[in-house]
Amino acid sequence: MDRVLVRRAAVLVALSLSLMVSWAHAQQNGEARSTVPTVERTDYDMRTFIAPLALNETELRGRKLFAQRCANCHGGTAQRPGPPLGQQTVAKLGDASIREKVRKGSPMMPGFEYSFEPARIDDIIAFLKTYTPPPRGQAAAQE
């Protein structure tokens, strides 16, 4: 009987520790508590984004990196809370400011200092100088 109680207590302690670790991890990520992600479908016209443009090699690399690492968050909607980025953003903030933001990140955005070489960040900025995003809160044109 004592062994059964000891085993049950050990299981409860292990579960409690597991929950505490999960909670602590969620706190580190800035979440109030651990959450289950929801999948929301957003219809948009990808043709607008991938349409052939007169881009040089640097801008094409930047477009690819932006599509892979940035566009998912920088849509300017509730599901994509980052501000839409493009020509106006670069003109307003300047290359150096954007470069530093991409490198270091912010509370809402991860930094890419260890993911991107400085030349790749410059590629993204070069692409942004050619791109005009749809107005904030407005989805891209429907098919």
C-alpha positions as CSV (number, residue, x, y, z in Angstrom):
1,M,0.0,0.0,0.0
2,D,2.8,2.4,0.9
3,R,4.6,1.8,-2.4
4,V,1.4,2.6,-4.4
5,L,1.1,5.9,-2.5
6,V,4.7,6.7,-3.1
7,R,4.4,6.0,-6.8
8,R,1.2,8.2,-7.0
9,A,3.0,11.0,-5.2
10,A,6.0,10.7,-7.5
11,V,3.7,10.9,-10.6
12,L,1.9,14.0,-9.1
13,V,5.2,15.7,-8.4
14,A,6.5,14.9,-12.0
15,L,3.3,16.3,-13.5
16,S,3.4,19.4,-11.4
17,L,7.0,20.0,-12.4
18,S,6.1,19.5,-16.0
19,L,3.3,22.1,-15.8
20,M,5.5,24.6,-14.0
21,V,8.2,24.2,-16.7
22,S,5.5,24.8,-19.4
23,W,4.2,27.8,-17.6
24,A,7.7,29.3,-17.1
25,H,8.4,28.7,-20.8
26,A,5.2,30.5,-21.8
27,Q,6.2,33.4,-19.6
28,Q,9.6,33.7,-21.3
29,N,7.8,33.9,-24.7
30,G,5.7,36.8,-23.4
31,E,2.5,34.8,-23.2
32,A,0.2,35.0,-20.2
33,R,-0.2,31.2,-20.2
34,S,0.5,28.4,-22.6
35,T,-2.0,28.5,-25.5
36,V,-3.0,26.3,-28.3
37,P,-2.5,28.0,-31.7
38,T,-5.5,28.3,-34.0
39,V,-5.2,28.1,-37.7
40,E,-7.0,30.8,-39.6
41,R,-7.3,30.8,-43.4
42,T,-6.8,34.1,-45.1
43,D,-7.5,34.3,-48.8
44,Y,-5.1,36.6,-50.6
45,D,-3.8,36.9,-54.1
46,M,-0.3,35.6,-54.2
47,R,0.0,36.7,-57.8
48,T,0.4,40.2,-56.6
49,F,3.4,39.3,-54.4
50,I,5.1,36.9,-56.9
51,A,4.4,38.8,-60.1
52,P,7.4,39.2,-62.3
53,L,9.1,42.5,-61.5
54,A,12.1,44.2,-62.9
55,L,14.2,43.3,-59.9
56,N,17.9,42.9,-59.8
57,E,19.6,39.9,-58.2
58,T,19.9,41.6,-54.8
59,E,16.2,42.6,-54.7
60,L,15.2,39.1,-55.8
61,R,17.1,37.6,-52.9
62,G,15.5,40.1,-50.6
63,R,12.0,39.3,-51.9
64,K,12.6,35.6,-51.3
65,L,13.9,36.2,-47.7
66,F,11.0,38.6,-47.0
67,A,8.5,36.0,-48.2
68,Q,10.1,33.3,-46.1
69,R,10.8,35.1,-42.9
70,C,8.9,38.4,-42.7
71,A,5.6,38.5,-44.8
72,N,3.8,36.1,-42.5
73,C,3.8,38.7,-39.7
74,H,4.0,41.9,-41.6
75,G,0.5,42.0,-43.0
76,G,-1.0,44.7,-40.9
77,T,-4.0,42.6,-39.8
78,A,-5.0,41.1,-36.4
79,Q,-3.6,37.7,-37.6
80,R,-0.5,39.4,-38.9
81,P,0.1,42.2,-36.4
82,G,3.3,43.6,-37.8
83,P,3.1,46.8,-39.8
84,P,3.0,46.4,-43.6
85,L,6.5,47.1,-44.9
86,G,7.5,48.7,-48.2
87,Q,8.8,51.8,-49.9
88,Q,7.1,54.2,-47.5
89,T,8.5,52.5,-44.4
90,V,12.1,52.6,-45.7
91,A,11.7,56.3,-46.8
92,K,10.3,57.2,-43.4
93,L,12.6,55.3,-41.1
94,G,15.7,55.0,-43.2
95,D,17.9,52.0,-44.0
96,A,19.9,52.1,-40.8
97,S,16.9,52.1,-38.5
98,I,15.3,49.1,-40.4
99,R,18.6,47.3,-40.4
100,E,18.9,47.6,-36.6
101,K,15.3,46.6,-36.1
102,V,15.8,43.4,-38.2
103,R,19.1,42.6,-36.3
104,K,17.9,43.2,-32.8
105,G,14.1,42.7,-33.0
106,S,11.7,44.0,-30.5
107,P,9.3,42.6,-27.8
108,M,6.9,41.6,-30.6
109,M,9.5,40.6,-33.2
110,P,12.4,38.2,-33.1
111,G,15.9,39.5,-34.0
112,F,17.6,38.0,-36.9
113,E,21.2,39.0,-35.9
114,Y,22.3,35.3,-35.8
115,S,20.1,34.1,-38.6
116,F,20.9,36.6,-41.4
117,E,24.3,37.9,-42.5
118,P,24.4,41.7,-42.8
119,A,24.3,41.3,-46.6
120,R,21.0,39.4,-46.4
121,I,19.4,42.2,-44.3
122,D,20.6,44.6,-47.0
123,D,18.9,42.4,-49.6
124,I,15.6,42.6,-47.7
125,I,15.9,46.4,-47.5
126,A,16.7,46.6,-51.2
127,F,13.5,44.6,-51.9
128,L,11.4,46.8,-49.6
129,K,12.5,49.8,-51.6
130,T,10.7,48.3,-54.6
131,Y,7.6,47.0,-52.8
132,T,4.3,48.8,-52.1
133,P,2.1,46.8,-49.7
134,P,-1.7,46.9,-49.8
135,P,-3.2,49.5,-47.4
136,R,-3.2,48.6,-43.7
137,G,-6.1,46.3,-42.7
138,Q,-7.1,45.7,-46.3
139,A,-6.5,42.2,-47.8
140,A,-4.7,41.9,-51.1
141,A,-7.0,41.8,-54.1
142,Q,-9.2,38.7,-54.3
143,E,-8.7,36.3,-57.2
